[in-house]
Amino acid sequence: MLTLESIAVPDIHPNAPLMLRKARLTDIDAISELIGYWAVRGLMLVRSKQLLSETIRDFFVLEAEPLEGHPGGIAGVVGLHMLAIDLAEVRGLAVHPSFQGKGLGRWLVLACEREARDLGLPALFAWTYQQKFFENCGFTRIDKTNLHPKVWSECQRCPFYENCNEIAMLKDLK
């Protein structure tokens, strides 16, 4: 069972140089720790290492270099998951606590948006507890009843399916 005490993140220097790249299998433990850190605080859903390994190609990471006696590590993560020919989900967005408020979340969402545009997708979707953040990234809140059927098939695997309190957000890329 995950608890606040059981999930920690590495002590990454907040001024460490960052590099955006596609995630690798070797990043799964660090991604899991970062997502777990926020999940136990009720700010996002946990993702199993099995699910992360199955979808690793969906993810981008911001890798921090070691600096001044601090280890390097994953400072941020986000996934772009294809749901249908006309829709992809921004998922698993997490930023290391030492990097909060520095624009990394927006940088990660923009990476997803860039890839979605390159793929020719007309829209991005996100489930979130952070409505204001996604609004600042150009998303609009939508009614859950208007969701694409593929979204609901994904939701059926969630332990909170019956009591979902996440907010549905959509961004038109046209």
C-alpha positions as CSV (number, residue, x, y, z in Angstrom):
1,M,0.0,0.0,0.0
2,L,1.3,3.4,-0.9
3,T,1.6,5.9,1.9
4,L,3.1,9.4,2.1
5,E,6.1,8.0,3.9
6,S,6.6,5.1,1.4
7,I,6.9,7.3,-1.7
8,A,9.9,9.7,-2.0
9,V,11.6,11.3,-4.9
10,P,15.3,11.9,-5.4
11,D,16.8,15.1,-4.2
12,I,17.3,16.8,-7.6
13,H,18.9,20.2,-7.5
14,P,16.2,22.8,-8.6
15,N,18.6,24.5,-10.9
16,A,19.8,21.4,-12.7
17,P,20.0,21.6,-16.5
18,L,17.0,19.8,-18.1
19,M,16.6,17.8,-21.3
20,L,13.3,16.8,-22.8
21,R,13.4,13.4,-24.4
22,K,11.2,10.3,-25.0
23,A,11.1,8.0,-22.0
24,R,13.1,4.7,-21.9
25,L,12.4,1.4,-20.2
26,T,15.1,2.3,-17.7
27,D,13.0,5.3,-16.6
28,I,10.1,3.3,-15.3
29,D,11.2,3.2,-11.7
30,A,11.7,6.9,-11.6
31,I,8.5,7.7,-13.4
32,S,6.6,5.4,-11.0
33,E,8.1,7.1,-8.0
34,L,7.3,10.6,-9.3
35,I,3.7,9.7,-10.2
36,G,3.3,7.8,-6.9
37,Y,4.5,10.8,-5.0
38,W,1.6,12.9,-6.3
39,A,-0.9,10.0,-6.3
40,V,-0.6,9.3,-2.5
41,R,-1.4,13.0,-2.1
42,G,-4.6,12.6,-4.0
43,L,-3.5,14.8,-6.9
44,M,-3.3,12.2,-9.6
45,L,-4.0,8.5,-10.3
46,V,-1.3,6.0,-9.7
47,R,0.1,4.1,-12.7
48,S,1.5,0.6,-12.2
49,K,4.9,-0.3,-13.5
50,Q,3.3,-2.9,-15.7
51,L,1.1,-0.2,-17.3
52,L,4.1,2.1,-17.6
53,S,6.1,-0.6,-19.4
54,E,3.3,-1.3,-21.8
55,T,2.9,2.3,-22.7
56,I,6.5,3.6,-22.3
57,R,6.5,4.9,-25.9
58,D,3.7,7.3,-25.0
59,F,5.9,9.2,-22.5
60,F,8.2,12.2,-22.5
61,V,10.5,12.9,-19.6
62,L,12.4,16.0,-18.5
63,E,15.8,14.6,-17.3
64,A,17.8,16.7,-14.8
65,E,21.5,16.4,-14.8
66,P,23.4,15.8,-11.5
67,L,24.4,19.2,-10.0
68,E,26.4,20.3,-6.9
69,G,26.2,16.9,-5.1
70,H,22.6,16.2,-6.0
71,P,21.8,13.2,-8.1
72,G,20.2,13.7,-11.5
73,G,16.8,12.2,-12.2
74,I,13.4,12.7,-13.8
75,A,12.1,16.2,-13.1
76,G,8.9,15.7,-15.0
77,V,6.9,13.2,-17.0
78,V,3.9,13.2,-19.3
79,G,2.3,10.8,-21.7
80,L,0.4,11.2,-25.0
81,H,-1.9,8.2,-25.4
82,M,-3.7,7.6,-28.6
83,L,-7.4,7.0,-28.0
84,A,-8.9,7.3,-31.5
85,I,-7.9,8.5,-35.0
86,D,-9.1,12.0,-33.9
87,L,-8.2,12.1,-30.2
88,A,-5.2,11.6,-27.9
89,E,-5.1,11.9,-24.1
90,V,-2.5,13.9,-22.1
91,R,-1.9,11.6,-19.1
92,G,0.4,11.0,-16.3
93,L,1.6,14.6,-16.0
94,A,3.8,15.0,-13.0
95,V,6.5,17.5,-12.0
96,H,9.1,16.9,-9.3
97,P,8.3,19.0,-6.2
98,S,11.7,20.8,-6.5
99,F,10.6,22.1,-9.9
100,Q,7.0,23.3,-9.2
101,G,6.1,26.7,-10.5
102,K,8.9,26.8,-13.1
103,G,6.8,26.1,-16.2
104,L,7.8,22.4,-16.6
105,G,4.2,21.2,-16.7
106,R,3.5,23.6,-19.5
107,W,6.7,22.5,-21.3
108,L,5.6,18.8,-21.0
109,V,2.0,19.5,-22.2
110,L,3.5,21.5,-25.2
111,A,5.6,18.5,-26.1
112,C,2.4,16.4,-26.3
113,E,0.7,19.1,-28.3
114,R,3.6,19.3,-30.7
115,E,3.6,15.5,-31.2
116,A,-0.3,15.5,-31.6
117,R,0.0,18.2,-34.3
118,D,2.7,16.3,-36.1
119,L,0.4,13.3,-36.1
120,G,-2.4,15.4,-37.5
121,L,-4.7,15.0,-34.5
122,P,-7.5,17.6,-34.2
123,A,-7.9,17.5,-30.4
124,L,-6.3,16.6,-27.1
125,F,-8.1,15.4,-24.0
126,A,-7.1,15.2,-20.4
127,W,-8.6,14.0,-17.1
128,T,-7.3,16.2,-14.3
129,Y,-7.8,17.5,-10.8
130,Q,-5.9,20.7,-11.9
131,Q,-8.5,22.5,-14.0
132,K,-6.8,25.9,-13.8
133,F,-3.5,24.6,-15.0
134,F,-5.0,23.0,-18.1
135,E,-7.1,26.1,-18.8
136,N,-3.8,28.1,-18.8
137,C,-2.6,25.6,-21.4
138,G,-5.6,26.3,-23.7
139,F,-7.9,23.4,-22.6
140,T,-11.6,23.9,-21.9
141,R,-13.7,22.0,-19.4
142,I,-16.2,19.7,-21.1
143,D,-19.2,17.7,-19.8
144,K,-18.2,14.0,-19.1
145,T,-21.3,12.9,-20.9
146,N,-19.9,14.2,-24.2
147,L,-16.8,12.1,-24.1
148,H,-15.6,9.9,-26.9
149,P,-16.6,6.2,-26.4
150,K,-12.9,5.1,-26.4
151,V,-12.3,7.3,-23.3
152,W,-14.9,5.3,-21.4
153,S,-13.4,2.0,-22.4
154,E,-10.1,3.2,-20.9
155,C,-11.9,4.4,-17.8
156,Q,-13.4,1.0,-17.0
157,R,-10.0,-0.2,-15.9
158,C,-9.7,2.6,-13.3
159,P,-10.4,1.8,-9.6
160,F,-12.4,5.0,-9.3
161,Y,-14.6,4.3,-12.4
162,E,-17.8,4.4,-10.3
163,N,-16.8,7.4,-8.3
164,C,-14.7,9.5,-10.7
165,N,-14.2,13.1,-9.6
166,E,-11.6,14.0,-12.3
167,I,-12.4,16.9,-14.6
168,A,-12.6,16.4,-18.3
169,M,-10.7,18.9,-20.4
170,L,-10.4,19.3,-24.2
171,K,-8.1,21.3,-26.5
172,D,-9.0,21.9,-30.1
173,L,-5.9,21.8,-32.2
174,K,-7.5,22.9,-35.5
